[in-house]
Amino acid sequence: MKSAPIIQLSFAIVSEVFGTTFMKMSDGFTHPVFGLATAACYIISFALLTLALKHLSLGMAYGIWGGVGTLLTTLIGIVVWDDPFSVIVGIGMIAVVAGIALLSKGTQEAEEAAAEAAEATA
């Protein structure tokens, strides 16, 4: 896996997290500057995700994008807006991280097996 798609995916995640944060700050889109920032961030995020999907599997890329985005926005909510945190929330966050790790590992193993099979038939 090349680094450019991972970098694109990383920036897509960061942009999505900023977009979601700006959405909260827009207070139901009553603050136009934050509403416009939300739209801009989501456009950038989807554009970068689209580019990353040229080289990454859909399930892995979307799983990482959604999972890491959810994890980061949850942390921002807890730290910035005093969103509730409990043991259950903590377990959920750990489950998200574990799910991303398993998804990535499984995809990597499947890609390696496919590459080996292609080499064996070549």
N, C-alpha and C positions, 0 to 999 in steps of 0.2 A: 504494500500500500504506500503510495507516494504521500509526501507531506502536504502538498498544496491542497488536496481535498480536506484534510484534517484541519488545516488552517482556516479554510473557507467555512467549514462546519463550526469551528470554534468562534469565529467572528459572527456567524449566524446566530449562535446561542447567545453571545454577549448582546447582540443587537435586539434579540427577542426579549431578553431580560430587561434591558433598558426600556423597550417599548411597553412592557407590562408595568414597569415601575412608573413610567410617565402616564400610563392609563390611570393608575391609582391617583397620581398627582393631579390629573385633569378633573377629578371630582365629578365624575359623570359627564365628562366633556364640557363642563361649565367654564373651564380655563382653556381658551383656544390654543395658546402656545403649547401646552402640554398635550392637547389633542392632536395638533399637527406633528409634534415630536413622536407621539405614539405611532401615527400613520407612517412617518418616515422610517422609523426603526423597524416596523413590520415589513415594509417594502424591501428594505435592505436585507433583513433577515431571510425573507423568502427568496430573494434573488441569490443570496449566497448559498442557501440550502439547495436551490435548484442547480447551481454550479457544482456543488459537492456531490450531488446525486449522479452526476455524469460518471463518477469514479467509485462511488461507495454503494453498497447494497442499500436498498430502500429501508428494510427493517432495521438494520444497524444504525444508519444515519438518522432516521426519524426517532428511533428509540433513544439514542444519545441526545439528540436535539430536545426532545420532549422531557426526558428524564433529568438531564442536567439543568435545563431551563426551570423545571418544576422545583428542583432542589434549591437552586439559587434564589428564585423568587420567594420560596418559603423562608429561607434564611433572611432575606431582605425584609420581608414582612415582620418576622420576629424581632429583628434588630431595630428597624426604623419605625415601624408602626405598632410595636408591642402586640403583634398577633399572638394568640395563645400558643404556648408550647407545653407539651406533656410527654409522658413516657410513650404514649401511643404515637404521637407525632414523630418523636425521635426514632421509634421502631420503623415507622413508615419511611422516614428519610434513609435509614440504613437499608431498607428493602429496595428503595429506588436505586441506590448505589450498587447493591448486590445484583439487581436486575440488569443494570447497564454493564457491569463486569461480565455477567454470564452471557449476555447478548453479544458482546464484543468477542469474547473467547469462543463461543460457538460459531460465530460468523468466520472468525479467523481460521478455525480448524476446518470448516467446510471449504473455505477458499483454498487452503493448503492441500486438502484431499483432492479437490478438483484439478489443481495445478499438477499434482503428482499423477493423476489419472491421464491428463492430457500429455504429459511427458512420456508415459508408458506406452501410449498408443502412437506417438510420433516417431 
